[in-house]
Amino acid sequence: MKCISDAWTSHAGELLRFVSGRIANADEARDLVQEIFLRAMLRSHGLCGIDNPRAWLFHVARNLLIDRYRAAKEHIALDEADYSAPEQTQHPVEALSACLPRALAELSAEDREALTLCDIEGLPQQAYAERLGLTLPAAKSRVQRARRRLRDHLVSACQVRFDDTGQVCCFVPRTHAER
């Protein structure tokens, strides 16, 4: 305890001035300095064995001041109704997928087969080519043409519009009766 009493004698006044410069209430400043020395006393060896007790005391003082400032921050209660999460809006491309089954059904059987097997079922184009007895370049061309016709059909039938970057921005959904 001699180490703590020596530190108290040497640094208490300096610590009090330091803390008082940051806390307006003199009683609170004295309480905080006492808290600093209480923490020193609670250490297993007090301040003995610390190379620079003054630095340790000021370090503890800064940490206690920071904790005090954090605790004193004014908090404003928020009404959850005012800040509820916005409704999830579906991305236009995801919403456009609702048009896909109908548009796909309106394509030719050859286009529908190419898109269904390769794009929907995930059949590799090499396997698609072998299944139909085509060369790989011919199968790739057939799939690309089917994709282009599906895109064109979606654009006209669902009135798809694109933004400046070429991304789908909006469309007009079709009802079942429309053709």
Secondary structure, 3 states (H helix, E strand, C coil): CHHHHHHHHHHHHHHHHHHHCCCCCHHHHHHHHHHHHHHHHHCCCCCCCCCCHHHHHHHHHHHHHHHHHHHHCCCCCCCCCCCCCCCCCCCHHHHHCCCHHHHHHCCCHHHHHHHHHHHHCCCCHHHHHHHHCCCHHHHHHHHHHHHHHHHHHHHHHCCCEECCCCCEEECCCCCCCCC
